[in-house]
Amino acid sequence: MKTIGIALGIERLVAALPGGRRLETAETADIRQAIADLKAQSGMAEARVSVALVPPLIAVRRVKLPPMRGEERHRVLERDAARHFVGVREPQAVATDGSLAAALPTQLLEELEAAIDAAGWRLDAVVPAHVAWAACLADGKHAIPVAPAAEVVEVRRRRMTDRMLLRHGDSTVSNADIDPYVAAAEHVVGVRALRLYSAARRARMRVAVRRLATVLLAAAAACLVVAAGLDHWGLNRELDVLRARRAAIAPRVAAAMHVRDSVVSLGRTTRALDGLASTAPRWSAFFANLADDLPRDAYLAGFEARGDSVVLSGVARDAAGVLHGLEHMPALAGVHADGPIRQDVSAAGAVREHFRFSGRWDGTP
């Protein structure tokens, strides 16, 4: 839906239309008629409208209240508007944003909402023109030329942080070179600070929020039930497939287990024979050479011999030195690591390396 920005004052109305078009009128006494004329001139049957109210239609000032929740703050300001805004006598609609507050007559706000509804447009927001001006000004204090007196707006990062009266000789204030109505109309769309709502519109919004929350809750519950059902169905389906596969491979698994038991038995026999072979006198030369070539800080933790293959495991300060020594042993060839080198650090900070090397021994002294 296309958007329209409107700046409304006592004697002037400026509308910023899509495509850079702009409409303006001085006939603002009858708001309903002014909006109807604007719709006829724009030729837009549907649109989202944001309205910036230019002083003195709206009052903006800094207020000081005890710490309280946002809803409570709104009720206090609305009930005691005359205490916080000068010259207020009729019921006011208020909005707060941090320490700033805005107020305008409730009757004016209701007339504006009714006029836009009657035009068939959708009201997006009603805000003070100050927050729209801040969206197009640099950081600092700026004097906005609005009759009967200039409005001073303090801006930080495109947001209004304060509003004050113009003091004579204040060097911190710069004159904003903008048309306040045109700037407000062009930058009011999308502004979220200090949005004003009538009591009836607030009630409709609360009902819509509750209805949406109920729909979302029902949808979440339905999704949860469907997800649980799909998960249960998928789980049962996977279990059935798994049971069928297990039944199909059961004979092969039994045969493989029988072969495994046979291999384990043969392995025990082979290890026993290897143990006997390792104690044969022909290994005496191997251990003598090993004692000569093994670094002094290294010691063996395990020894295995299978035929002409030997596997040495142990601990040394530097496993690389052990490998270097084994490579120079007579009759020991093809020395290589038979596993990863692991390091241990003692409580005193000493580093020890666990090694496992293997090679081929030809039995020659």
Secondary structure in CASP SS format (residue, H / E / C, confidence):
PFRMAT SS
TARGET T0000
AUTHOR 0000-0000-0000
METHOD secondary structure of the structure
MODEL  1
M C 1.00
K C 1.00
T E 1.00
I E 1.00
G E 1.00
I E 1.00
A E 1.00
L E 1.00
G C 1.00
I C 1.00
E C 1.00
R C 1.00
L E 1.00
V E 1.00
A E 1.00
A E 1.00
L C 1.00
P H 1.00
G H 1.00
G H 1.00
R C 1.00
R E 1.00
L E 1.00
E E 1.00
T E 1.00
A C 1.00
E C 1.00
T C 1.00
A C 1.00
D C 1.00
I H 1.00
R H 1.00
Q H 1.00
A H 1.00
I H 1.00
A H 1.00
D H 1.00
L H 1.00
K H 1.00
A H 1.00
Q H 1.00
S H 1.00
G C 1.00
M C 1.00
A C 1.00
E C 1.00
A C 1.00
R E 1.00
V E 1.00
S E 1.00
V E 1.00
A E 1.00
L E 1.00
V C 1.00
P C 1.00
P C 1.00
L C 1.00
I C 1.00
A E 1.00
V E 1.00
R E 1.00
R E 1.00
V C 1.00
K C 1.00
L C 1.00
P C 1.00
P C 1.00
M C 1.00
R C 1.00
G H 1.00
E H 1.00
E H 1.00
R H 1.00
H H 1.00
R H 1.00
V H 1.00
L H 1.00
E H 1.00
R H 1.00
D C 1.00
A H 1.00
A H 1.00
R H 1.00
H H 1.00
F C 1.00
V C 1.00
G C 1.00
V C 1.00
R C 1.00
E C 1.00
P C 1.00
Q E 1.00
A E 1.00
V E 1.00
A E 1.00
T E 1.00
D E 1.00
G C 1.00
S C 1.00
L E 1.00
A E 1.00
A E 1.00
A E 1.00
L E 1.00
P E 1.00
T H 1.00
Q H 1.00
L H 1.00
L H 1.00
E H 1.00
E H 1.00
L H 1.00
E H 1.00
A H 1.00
A H 1.00
I H 1.00
D H 1.00
A H 1.00
A C 1.00
G C 1.00
W C 1.00
R E 1.00
L E 1.00
D E 1.00
A E 1.00
V E 1.00
V E 1.00
P E 1.00
A H 1.00
H H 1.00
V H 1.00
A H 1.00
W H 1.00
A H 1.00
A C 1.00
C C 1.00
L C 1.00
A C 1.00
D C 1.00
G E 1.00
K E 1.00
H E 1.00
A E 1.00
I E 1.00
P C 1.00
V C 1.00
A C 1.00
P C 1.00
A C 1.00
A C 1.00
E E 1.00
V E 1.00
V E 1.00
E E 1.00
V E 1.00
R E 1.00
R C 1.00
R C 1.00
R E 1.00
M E 1.00
T E 1.00
D E 1.00
R E 1.00
M E 1.00
L E 1.00
L C 1.00
R C 1.00
H C 1.00
G C 1.00
D C 1.00
S C 1.00
T C 1.00
V E 1.00
S E 1.00
N E 1.00
A C 1.00
D C 1.00
I C 1.00
D C 1.00
P H 1.00
Y H 1.00
V H 1.00
A H 1.00
A H 1.00
A H 1.00
E H 1.00
H H 1.00
V C 1.00
V C 1.00
G C 1.00
V C 1.00
R C 1.00
A C 1.00
L C 1.00
R C 1.00
L C 1.00
Y C 1.00
S C 1.00
A H 1.00
A H 1.00
R H 1.00
R H 1.00
A H 1.00
R H 1.00
M H 1.00
R H 1.00
V H 1.00
A H 1.00
V H 1.00
R H 1.00
R H 1.00
L H 1.00
A H 1.00
T H 1.00
V H 1.00
L H 1.00
L H 1.00
A H 1.00
A H 1.00
A H 1.00
A H 1.00
A H 1.00
C H 1.00
L H 1.00
V H 1.00
V H 1.00
A H 1.00
A H 1.00
G H 1.00
L H 1.00
D H 1.00
H H 1.00
W H 1.00
G H 1.00
L H 1.00
N H 1.00
R H 1.00
E H 1.00
L H 1.00
D H 1.00
V H 1.00
L H 1.00
R H 1.00
A H 1.00
R H 1.00
R H 1.00
A H 1.00
A H 1.00
I H 1.00
A H 1.00
P H 1.00
R H 1.00
V H 1.00
A H 1.00
A H 1.00
A H 1.00
M H 1.00
H H 1.00
V H 1.00
R H 1.00
D H 1.00
S H 1.00
V H 1.00
V H 1.00
S H 1.00
L H 1.00
G H 1.00
R H 1.00
T H 1.00
T H 1.00
R H 1.00
A H 1.00
L H 1.00
D H 1.00
G H 1.00
L H 1.00
A H 1.00
S H 1.00
T C 1.00
A C 1.00
P H 1.00
R H 1.00
W H 1.00
S H 1.00
A H 1.00
F H 1.00
F H 1.00
A H 1.00
N H 1.00
L H 1.00
A H 1.00
D H 1.00
D H 1.00
L C 1.00
P C 1.00
R C 1.00
D C 1.00
A C 1.00
Y E 1.00
L E 1.00
A E 1.00
G E 1.00
F E 1.00
E E 1.00
A E 1.00
R E 1.00
G C 1.00
D C 1.00
S E 1.00
V E 1.00
V E 1.00
L E 1.00
S E 1.00
G E 1.00
V E 1.00
A E 1.00
R C 1.00
D C 1.00
A H 1.00
A H 1.00
G H 1.00
V H 1.00
L H 1.00
H H 1.00
G H 1.00
L H 1.00
E H 1.00
H C 1.00
M C 1.00
P C 1.00
A C 1.00
L E 1.00
A E 1.00
G E 1.00
V E 1.00
H E 1.00
A E 1.00
D C 1.00
G C 1.00
P C 1.00
I C 1.00
R E 1.00
Q E 1.00
D E 1.00
V E 1.00
S C 1.00
A C 1.00
A C 1.00
G C 1.00
A C 1.00
V E 1.00
R E 1.00
E E 1.00
H E 1.00
F E 1.00
R E 1.00
F E 1.00
S E 1.00
G E 1.00
R E 1.00
W E 1.00
D C 1.00
G C 1.00
T C 1.00
P C 1.00
END
